[in-house]
């Protein structure tokens, strides 16, 4: 097993206190939006432990010298140097010798951008086209040729937007704003076309409204709230106009506020997960969670951002069929309780649609070592609560590591792992 040092991402939408508090370290005043445990080239986790004997250590460069207090060797370099040893032959062949997933802690004080991700086929075609046309790297829509499914597990109450609402309901809400700029959009939502066609036409038209028209719409929305027609609330709710009004406080002139009215508000309780597939427009608005995603940078945005919004490209990958957000409850797949000792080991799995990762959570309360399921392929083990003693029983038999909340390890291919102690452990593996 290899101990991983997560890489901090200080995006401006992040919380300055949530992740430091979770880790038990003092905040430094900067927003700490995400902590990455993976091999993504832009911020690979660092490995301080001795690497497996099968890895040519000379091929690995030291960690980022500009990161104060961060030491070790980047995980992406380790994987590249010995993909079969770290990933296993099956995973290495299926995913081009790369770790196919990325595990994050995510803490949002402000909304992330409204966004969607392409399918693998769309990403492959889009990237090939941009390379053929010689599009400069800074102007490309597609950073790689991979899909980017993702699953967000709430570790505290989490609020999000995901998937399209019924077009008639959207029309009713937009009609309440009652400005001329929205009349054609409302009419298209109430037309005789299919629901997906109505939503596509209206959503595109909303994103393409002139800036002056957007300002009129958002001013009218604010006026409704001021007159008490649209309620504001301390808690997330299902009133989409009230949700948009809250977004308006953060993005006072952004077309994404209008676009948000098309989407389902989602309120996640701790332990629930939001599973987001290709083509689903979504936004994480506020809260703290664990995110597992395919290791890809392909993001097309619809608003709530200062970054580029490419309406034509976005509409080309979005699934406009109305559907409820896919909220996943964990299912108990194994539960062991010893009536004499009181030892408990319970495994809960999340049914996710991704081919890049599986996700399970183990609740452990035992003094005797218990097997952590799976030996094939790489597994990221992240402690969510308590303290666990994790022991490797493969080539590095007797490799014992204590891990506390917020600490992560990587179990390489074919490595058997046991756990004991009291804690909650996330296990991310490859199906």
KAZIJO-V995954 format. One line per field, one symbol per residue. phi: phi as a letter, one per 20 degrees, with the letter a starting at -180 (. if undefined). burial: I if it has 16 or more other C-alpha atoms within 10 Angstrom, else O. A space follows every 10 residues. Layout:
phi=???
burial=???
This chain:
phi=.dfdefdfcd ffeeeecffg ffemcffdne fdebcecadf ffaffddefg egfeefgfee effffeegmd cpdfffffff fbfffeengf ffffcllcfe ccdceccdec ffffbbcfff ffffffffff ffemfggfdf edebddfcfb cddfdbgccb cameffffff gfffffflcg fdfffffffd feffgfffff fffffffegg gfffffffff fffgffenfd febfdgbeff fffffffffe cfceffffff ffdffcdeeg nfcdddefne fbaeeapcbd ddbfebdfcd ddqlaeefdd ffffffdeee ffaffeedef dfdbbccefe enfcccdddd edefeebdcc cdedbbedfc fegncenfce dceeambcdd cecefegnfd cecdgndccd efgmeecdcb ocrccecdcd g
burial=IIIIIIIIOO OOIIIIIIII OOOOOOIOOO IIIIIIIIII OOIIIIIIOO IIOOIOIOOI OOIIOOOOOI OIIIIIIIII IIIIIIIIOO IIOOOOIIII IIIIIIIIII IIIIIIIIII OIIIOIIOOI OOOOOOOOOO IIIIIIIIII IIIIIIIIII IIIIIIIIOI IOIIIOIOOO IIOOIIOIII OOOOIIIIII OIIIIIIOOO OOIIIOIIII IIOIIOOOOI OIOOOIOOII IIIIIIIIOO IIIIIIIIII IIIIIIIIOO IIIIIIIIII IIIIIIIIII IIIIIIIIII IIIIIOOOIO IOOIIOIIII IIOOIIIIII OOOOOOOOOO OOIIIIIIII IIOIOIIIII IIIIIIIOOI OIOIIIIIII IIIIIIIIII IIIIOOOOOI IOIIIIIIII IIIIIIIIII IIIIIIIIII O
